[in-house]
Amino acid sequence: MPRRRAAFFHAFAAMCSLVAAVSAPCLVRADFAIRDFASTTTALTFQGAASAVLASDADETYALRLTPAKPRTVGSTYAKTKQLVRGGFVSEFTFRLHAPSDVEMPCQGVDHAPATCAKRGGDGFAFVIQNHDARALGSGASQLGYGGVLNAVAVEFDTFHDAESRDPYHNHVAVLTRGANAPVLSSHDGAIASSVDVPNLADGERHFVRIEYTPVFIAENVVHKSFRSSAHLLDLMRDYKHGLGTLKIFVDNLGDAALTVPINLGAFLDLDNGRAWVGFSASTSRSMQYHDIQSWSFRERLDELVVDEL
């Protein structure tokens, strides 16, 4: 182990011992992995329609159901323990979005052909990082349960085209934030970037997502086909005096990111010693579907570069 890093960890351990001696909590890593949501009521908060449900009779496993397949519902779930996000993290989860076959869906003509009718479940869900409220619950419908939450960044997995939100397509991923002092909204005026280069998110199949954040910007990422950044990023960087990090979203294909965006969570958000609540939100409108998270893990990363900066 390099001397600087070893010295840091020895100092950190000593600090923790001192803090423990005076009966105060010491900040420690809070990594977790959930493969069955049957007994997570003490580790997670549930808002709105969100709950743990038996998702498979075959293996008796429970999923995190953000919303049932009912119209105009909204739900959110967050880990009760704040996670260290400023120094980088990796979060992985599997999800399944599916609608009952006997439910009539509204028609969407978003395939640029008058005779085409796209019937899709709605509206989608989001992975949310926020330091506003342990039980944050935003607006429903096109706002996907995160719209209106202050001091937040949302990675949305949108399955229903909403023209008022300026969605690029009915099936897309996007990263949205308005910084620490304004509520995040689903309108793509507040999107750092979006991509339609993803599989059909609402096909009822199991999908795998990996979200990686590093506070270091890697120049080579700019030439990757997944790299995106919007004019909104320039608004966030007014009077900016910090470097940018990198957020990568992988969907099913771990060898190729679906979306890569420049962002700095430590600068864009007002964090609690680098920490924030992490979780999910979702909503339905006239169109509806089950929004199920089937497994979820979160791992904080404290690499040498970040240690050197502490």
C-alpha positions as CSV (number, residue, x, y, z in Angstrom):
1,M,0.0,0.0,0.0
2,P,1.5,3.4,-0.9
3,R,2.7,5.4,2.1
4,R,0.3,8.3,1.7
5,R,-2.7,5.9,1.5
6,A,-1.4,3.8,4.5
7,A,-0.8,6.9,6.5
8,F,-4.4,8.1,5.8
9,F,-6.0,4.8,6.9
10,H,-3.9,4.7,10.1
11,A,-4.9,8.3,10.8
12,F,-8.5,7.5,10.0
13,A,-8.5,4.4,12.3
14,A,-7.1,6.5,15.1
15,M,-9.7,9.1,14.6
16,C,-12.5,6.5,14.8
17,S,-11.1,5.2,18.0
18,L,-11.0,8.7,19.5
19,V,-14.5,9.4,18.3
20,A,-15.8,6.0,19.7
21,A,-14.3,7.0,23.1
22,V,-16.5,10.0,23.3
23,S,-19.6,8.0,22.1
24,A,-20.1,9.8,18.9
25,P,-20.8,8.1,15.5
26,C,-17.8,7.7,13.2
27,L,-18.3,7.8,9.5
28,V,-17.8,4.4,8.0
29,R,-18.5,2.8,4.7
30,A,-22.0,1.7,4.2
31,D,-21.9,-0.7,1.3
32,F,-24.8,-3.1,0.9
33,A,-26.2,-5.8,-1.4
34,I,-29.8,-6.7,-1.5
35,R,-30.9,-9.8,-3.4
36,D,-34.2,-10.3,-1.8
37,F,-36.4,-7.4,-0.4
38,A,-38.3,-9.6,2.0
39,S,-36.6,-8.2,5.1
40,T,-35.5,-4.7,4.2
41,T,-38.0,-2.6,6.2
42,T,-35.3,-1.6,8.7
43,A,-32.8,-0.6,6.0
44,L,-35.0,1.2,3.6
45,T,-37.8,3.8,3.7
46,F,-40.9,3.4,1.6
47,Q,-43.0,6.4,0.4
48,G,-46.2,6.5,-1.5
49,A,-47.1,3.3,-3.3
50,A,-43.7,1.6,-2.8
51,S,-43.5,-1.7,-1.0
52,A,-41.8,-5.1,-0.9
53,V,-43.9,-7.7,-2.7
54,L,-43.6,-11.4,-3.6
55,A,-42.4,-11.2,-7.2
56,S,-42.0,-14.9,-7.9
57,D,-44.0,-17.8,-6.5
58,A,-41.4,-20.2,-8.0
59,D,-38.5,-19.1,-5.8
60,E,-40.4,-17.1,-3.2
61,T,-38.3,-13.9,-3.6
62,Y,-39.5,-10.4,-2.9
63,A,-38.9,-7.4,-5.2
64,L,-39.0,-3.7,-4.5
65,R,-42.2,-2.6,-6.2
66,L,-42.1,1.2,-6.7
67,T,-45.6,1.3,-8.1
68,P,-48.3,-1.2,-8.9
69,A,-49.8,-1.3,-12.4
70,K,-52.5,1.2,-11.4
71,P,-53.1,4.7,-12.9
72,R,-51.7,7.8,-11.3
73,T,-49.6,6.3,-8.6
74,V,-46.2,7.4,-7.3
75,G,-43.6,5.8,-5.0
76,S,-40.0,6.1,-3.8
77,T,-37.6,4.1,-1.7
78,Y,-34.2,5.2,-0.1
79,A,-31.5,3.5,1.9
80,K,-31.8,4.9,5.5
81,T,-28.1,5.2,5.8
82,K,-26.5,8.0,3.7
83,Q,-23.9,6.8,1.3
84,L,-20.6,8.4,0.4
85,V,-21.0,9.6,-3.2
86,R,-18.5,12.4,-3.5
87,G,-15.5,10.0,-3.7
88,G,-17.1,7.8,-6.4
89,F,-19.4,4.7,-6.2
90,V,-20.7,1.8,-8.2
91,S,-24.4,0.9,-7.9
92,E,-25.9,-2.2,-9.7
93,F,-29.5,-3.3,-9.9
94,T,-31.8,-5.4,-11.9
95,F,-35.3,-4.4,-12.8
96,R,-38.4,-5.6,-14.6
97,L,-41.1,-3.3,-15.9
98,H,-44.3,-5.1,-17.0
99,A,-48.0,-4.4,-17.5
100,P,-50.9,-6.8,-17.1
101,S,-52.1,-8.1,-20.4
102,D,-55.7,-7.2,-19.6
103,V,-55.0,-3.5,-19.1
104,E,-55.9,-1.1,-21.9
105,M,-53.0,1.3,-22.6
106,P,-53.3,4.7,-24.2
107,C,-51.9,5.0,-27.7
108,Q,-48.8,7.0,-28.6
109,G,-47.9,8.1,-32.1
110,V,-44.2,8.6,-31.5
111,D,-42.8,6.4,-34.3
112,H,-43.2,9.2,-36.9
113,A,-45.9,7.3,-38.8
114,P,-49.6,8.3,-38.5
115,A,-50.7,4.6,-38.7
116,T,-48.4,3.6,-35.9
117,C,-49.8,3.2,-32.4
118,A,-47.3,2.5,-29.7
119,K,-48.9,1.1,-26.6
120,R,-46.4,1.2,-23.7
121,G,-46.5,1.0,-20.0
122,G,-45.6,4.2,-18.1
123,D,-44.1,6.2,-17.0
124,G,-40.7,4.9,-15.9
125,F,-38.4,5.1,-12.8
126,A,-35.3,6.8,-11.7
127,F,-32.2,6.1,-9.6
128,V,-31.9,9.2,-7.4
129,I,-29.1,10.8,-5.4
130,Q,-30.5,13.5,-3.1
131,N,-29.6,15.2,0.2
132,H,-33.0,16.9,0.8
133,D,-35.1,14.5,2.8
134,A,-34.8,10.9,4.0
135,R,-38.4,10.3,2.8
136,A,-38.3,12.4,-0.3
137,L,-41.3,11.8,-2.7
138,G,-41.7,14.0,-5.8
139,S,-44.5,14.4,-8.2
140,G,-46.1,11.7,-10.2
141,A,-47.0,11.1,-13.9
142,S,-44.2,12.4,-16.1
143,Q,-42.1,13.5,-13.1
144,L,-41.4,9.8,-12.2
145,G,-41.6,10.4,-8.5
146,Y,-38.4,12.6,-8.3
147,G,-39.7,15.8,-9.9
148,G,-39.8,18.6,-7.3
149,V,-37.1,17.1,-5.0
150,L,-34.4,19.7,-4.0
151,N,-30.7,19.1,-4.1
152,A,-30.9,16.0,-6.3
153,V,-29.6,14.2,-9.3
154,A,-31.8,11.7,-11.1
155,V,-30.8,9.0,-13.6
156,E,-34.2,8.3,-15.3
157,F,-35.2,5.2,-17.2
158,D,-38.2,6.6,-19.1
159,T,-40.6,4.4,-21.0
160,F,-43.4,6.8,-22.0
161,H,-43.0,9.8,-24.4
162,D,-44.0,13.1,-22.8
163,A,-43.8,16.0,-25.2
164,E,-44.1,18.7,-22.5
165,S,-41.0,17.2,-20.9
166,R,-39.2,17.3,-24.3
167,D,-38.5,13.6,-24.1
168,P,-36.3,12.5,-27.0
169,Y,-38.2,9.3,-27.4
170,H,-40.5,7.0,-25.5
171,N,-37.6,4.7,-24.5
172,H,-34.5,6.5,-23.1
173,V,-32.2,7.1,-20.2
174,A,-31.2,10.6,-19.0
175,V,-29.3,12.4,-16.2
176,L,-31.1,15.4,-14.8
177,T,-30.2,18.0,-12.1
178,R,-30.7,21.7,-11.4
179,G,-28.1,21.8,-8.7
180,A,-28.4,22.1,-4.9
181,N,-30.8,25.1,-4.8
182,A,-33.5,24.2,-7.3
183,P,-35.8,21.2,-7.5
184,V,-34.9,18.6,-10.1
185,L,-37.5,18.2,-12.8
186,S,-38.1,15.7,-15.6
187,S,-38.1,18.4,-18.3
188,H,-35.1,17.8,-20.5
189,D,-34.4,21.5,-20.3
190,G,-32.7,20.4,-17.1
191,A,-31.0,17.3,-18.5
192,I,-27.2,17.1,-18.7
193,A,-27.6,14.4,-21.3
194,S,-29.8,11.6,-22.6
195,S,-29.6,8.6,-24.8
196,V,-32.0,6.4,-26.8
197,D,-29.4,3.8,-27.4
198,V,-30.8,1.3,-24.9
199,P,-32.9,-1.9,-25.1
200,N,-36.6,-1.8,-24.7
201,L,-36.9,-1.0,-21.0
202,A,-40.6,-1.9,-20.8
203,D,-40.6,-5.3,-22.5
204,G,-41.2,-7.2,-19.3
205,E,-37.8,-8.8,-19.3
206,R,-35.2,-8.6,-16.6
207,H,-32.6,-5.9,-17.2
208,F,-29.3,-5.2,-15.5
209,V,-27.9,-1.7,-14.8
210,R,-24.6,-0.6,-13.6
211,I,-24.0,3.1,-12.6
212,E,-20.4,4.2,-12.0
213,Y,-19.3,7.6,-10.7
214,T,-15.8,8.8,-10.4
215,P,-14.8,12.3,-9.4
216,V,-12.0,12.2,-11.9
217,F,-12.6,13.2,-15.6
218,I,-11.0,10.9,-18.1
219,A,-10.4,12.6,-21.4
220,E,-10.6,9.5,-23.4
221,N,-14.3,9.2,-22.5
222,V,-15.1,12.2,-24.7
223,V,-14.5,10.2,-27.9
224,H,-16.7,7.3,-26.8
225,K,-20.0,7.1,-28.7
226,S,-21.9,7.2,-25.4
227,F,-20.5,10.6,-24.3
228,R,-23.1,13.4,-24.1
229,S,-23.4,16.9,-22.6
230,S,-26.0,19.6,-23.1
231,A,-26.0,23.4,-22.9
232,H,-27.6,23.0,-19.5
233,L,-24.3,21.8,-18.1
234,L,-22.8,25.2,-18.9
235,D,-25.6,26.8,-16.7
236,L,-24.6,24.5,-13.8
237,M,-20.9,25.5,-14.2
238,R,-21.4,29.3,-14.0
239,D,-18.6,30.7,-11.7
240,Y,-17.3,27.1,-11.5
241,K,-14.0,26.5,-9.9
242,H,-13.9,22.7,-9.7
243,G,-13.0,19.8,-12.0
244,L,-15.6,17.5,-13.5
245,G,-16.1,13.8,-12.7
246,T,-17.7,11.1,-14.9
247,L,-21.0,9.3,-14.6
248,K,-21.4,6.1,-16.7
249,I,-24.7,4.2,-17.1
250,F,-24.6,0.6,-18.5
251,V,-27.8,-1.2,-19.4
252,D,-27.4,-5.0,-20.0
253,N,-24.1,-4.6,-21.8
254,L,-21.3,-4.1,-19.3
255,G,-18.7,-3.8,-22.1
256,D,-20.2,-0.6,-23.5
257,A,-21.8,2.3,-21.6
258,A,-25.2,3.5,-22.9
259,L,-24.5,7.0,-21.5
260,T,-21.4,8.8,-20.3
261,V,-21.8,12.3,-18.8
262,P,-19.5,14.9,-17.1
263,I,-20.7,15.8,-13.7
264,N,-19.3,16.7,-10.2
265,L,-21.6,15.5,-7.4
266,G,-19.5,17.2,-4.8
267,A,-19.8,20.6,-6.5
268,F,-23.3,20.4,-8.0
269,L,-25.0,19.1,-4.8
270,D,-24.9,20.3,-1.1
271,L,-23.7,17.0,0.5
272,D,-23.4,15.9,4.1
273,N,-19.6,15.3,4.4
274,G,-19.8,13.9,0.9
275,R,-22.9,11.8,1.6
276,A,-26.4,11.6,0.4
277,W,-29.4,9.4,0.3
278,V,-29.6,7.0,-2.6
279,G,-32.7,5.2,-3.9
280,F,-35.4,4.9,-6.5
281,S,-38.6,6.6,-7.5
282,A,-41.3,5.8,-10.1
283,S,-44.8,6.8,-11.2
284,T,-47.7,6.0,-13.5
285,S,-50.2,8.1,-15.3
286,R,-53.0,7.0,-17.7
287,S,-50.5,4.5,-18.9
288,M,-49.2,2.1,-16.1
289,Q,-47.0,-0.8,-15.3
290,Y,-45.3,-2.6,-12.4
291,H,-42.0,-0.9,-11.6
292,D,-40.0,-3.7,-9.9
293,I,-36.4,-3.5,-8.6
294,Q,-35.3,-7.1,-8.2
295,S,-31.9,-6.7,-6.7
296,W,-29.7,-3.7,-5.7
297,S,-26.1,-3.2,-4.5
298,F,-24.2,0.0,-3.7
299,R,-20.4,0.2,-3.2
300,E,-18.5,3.3,-2.1
301,R,-15.1,3.8,-3.7
302,L,-12.3,5.5,-2.0
303,D,-9.5,5.4,-4.5
304,E,-6.0,6.7,-4.0
305,L,-6.6,10.0,-5.8
306,V,-9.5,10.8,-3.6
307,V,-7.5,9.9,-0.5
308,D,-4.8,12.3,-1.6
309,E,-7.3,15.1,-1.7
310,L,-8.8,14.5,1.7
